[in-house]
């Protein structure tokens, strides 16, 4: 994908959010000045897929950029990029089932199943904590924390196990 396509898609998203009052224009401006590389980082990237079984994938791992919806919502704007729209374009004959949640404002790896049964099997692995998600945060500056700090508040209802080093 051309960098300019991703850049204009991100700019359209920022304009939409500012127009709806979700982000102030000053916040958008600071974001662009402080993190210009993020303007072009607005594309889903396929990282891995299981070997083809009878010419069909069952599990695909993708990298979701921050602030991208997994699926469109009522408050989405026309042409907004989502993981689902990328998947439909990249794999038009295959259904997509997210195997776990990844908040819209987070970036990271998402597992996508191509059937409900694969999706349910993956969800069970997460529920039984046989597979775990790890969130990493990048901090600008130097917080005045001891060597290791535990943040013990849930992130949108999840159980926190967060340490800062």
ChimeraX attribute file (.defattr): number of C-alpha atoms within 10 A of each C-alpha:
attribute: neighborCount
match mode: 1-to-1
recipient: residues
	/A:1	6
	/A:2	7
	/A:3	13
	/A:4	11
	/A:5	13
	/A:6	18
	/A:7	19
	/A:8	14
	/A:9	20
	/A:10	22
	/A:11	17
	/A:12	16
	/A:13	20
	/A:14	22
	/A:15	16
	/A:16	18
	/A:17	18
	/A:18	16
	/A:19	12
	/A:20	11
	/A:21	10
	/A:22	10
	/A:23	14
	/A:24	15
	/A:25	15
	/A:26	10
	/A:27	12
	/A:28	16
	/A:29	12
	/A:30	12
	/A:31	14
	/A:32	15
	/A:33	10
	/A:34	10
	/A:35	10
	/A:36	12
	/A:37	10
	/A:38	15
	/A:39	18
	/A:40	17
	/A:41	16
	/A:42	23
	/A:43	22
	/A:44	19
	/A:45	14
	/A:46	16
	/A:47	12
	/A:48	12
	/A:49	15
	/A:50	11
	/A:51	12
	/A:52	10
	/A:53	8
	/A:54	6
	/A:55	7
	/A:56	11
	/A:57	15
	/A:58	20
	/A:59	22
	/A:60	19
	/A:61	17
	/A:62	18
	/A:63	17
	/A:64	25
	/A:65	21
	/A:66	17
	/A:67	15
	/A:68	23
	/A:69	21
	/A:70	19
	/A:71	14
	/A:72	17
	/A:73	10
	/A:74	5
	/A:75	9
	/A:76	15
	/A:77	13
	/A:78	9
	/A:79	11
	/A:80	17
	/A:81	22
	/A:82	23
	/A:83	24
	/A:84	19
	/A:85	18
	/A:86	16
	/A:87	18
	/A:88	14
	/A:89	10
	/A:90	11
	/A:91	11
	/A:92	11
	/A:93	9
	/A:94	15
	/A:95	14
	/A:96	22
	/A:97	18
	/A:98	24
	/A:99	24
	/A:100	18
	/A:101	11
	/A:102	19
	/A:103	15
	/A:104	15
	/A:105	11
	/A:106	15
	/A:107	16
	/A:108	15
	/A:109	17
	/A:110	21
	/A:111	21
	/A:112	24
	/A:113	25
	/A:114	18
	/A:115	16
	/A:116	15
	/A:117	12
	/A:118	17
	/A:119	20
	/A:120	16
	/A:121	13
	/A:122	21
	/A:123	17
	/A:124	15
	/A:125	13
	/A:126	15
	/A:127	12
	/A:128	10
	/A:129	10
	/A:130	9
	/A:131	12
	/A:132	10
	/A:133	13
	/A:134	8
	/A:135	10
	/A:136	11
	/A:137	7
	/A:138	5
	/A:139	7
	/A:140	6
	/A:141	6
	/A:142	6
	/A:143	7
	/A:144	6
	/A:145	9
	/A:146	8
	/A:147	8
	/A:148	9
	/A:149	11
	/A:150	11
	/A:151	11
	/A:152	11
	/A:153	12
	/A:154	11
	/A:155	9
	/A:156	8
	/A:157	7
	/A:158	8
	/A:159	10
	/A:160	13
	/A:161	12
	/A:162	15
	/A:163	12
	/A:164	12
	/A:165	9
